Amino acid sequence: MAHSSPEPPDRSTGSAARNTRRPRHRPDTGPAIRIREEKRPMKRRRTRILALAATALAVLAGIVYVQGPAEAATTRYEAENATISQGVVESNHLGFSGTGFVDYNNVAGSFVQFTVTAGSSGPQSLAFRYANGSTANRPMDIAVNGTVVSAGLAFNPTTDWDTWATVTINATLNAGSNTVRATATGAAGGPNLDRLRVSIPTDTVRPTPPGQPVCSNIMDTSLTLTWGASTDNVGVVAYDIFHD
Ligand code: GCU
């Protein structure tokens, strides 16, 4: 596939589909690479630049970014197996998974804390399955490794205590062990919490187009190429540079 303009790849067939790495990098500033020309190819070629990494290429014609693809890996953590503060494990309603769910005490500060293992650092989808048979929101602060990543996340009514819904956020996890804590912020406490599902986020938002590349340090056989970085809600893992 050849791109000559900064359009995002088609995730199903484009360059993202060729990249099996998960999204993990969000450069704050534009990459800078050193280019060394070995020969002048006749047909158009593509060079993949991992974010902030360098490789060889010839004459520049265009640049696109690469989004990381979704991976299937999903892990479920049952609330009844997590660390519970000011809550009890119950099984007196229908439809929960595992052996029960956590009934938060009706008090602010009650929490459930999961220990979550991630294979590598990067964004993850955190999906909380809950029931709220009351008529009011039961907001909770979501903290990852002690830092609140979503304050007052809404856990709105689900009609009754047998009806479960899922609230999902994206958050960055470290490689290895992480804590994910859901703390009730209102006097009514949290909802009934069934489980946390952790998976690679579905990436539906396109990164911003990268900036126009600029050449500098032009020598006989090399030059330096810089461009404005793409930004993305999930992450940019690489850039494809097309050249003649
Ligand atoms: C009811 C319900 C509980 C729920 C509680 C609450 O008692 O049976 O499962 O946790 O309301 O308001 O939190």
Residues whose N, C-alpha, C, O or C-beta is under 5 A from the ligand:
A	BS01	GCU	D103 Y104 W161 A188 G190 N192
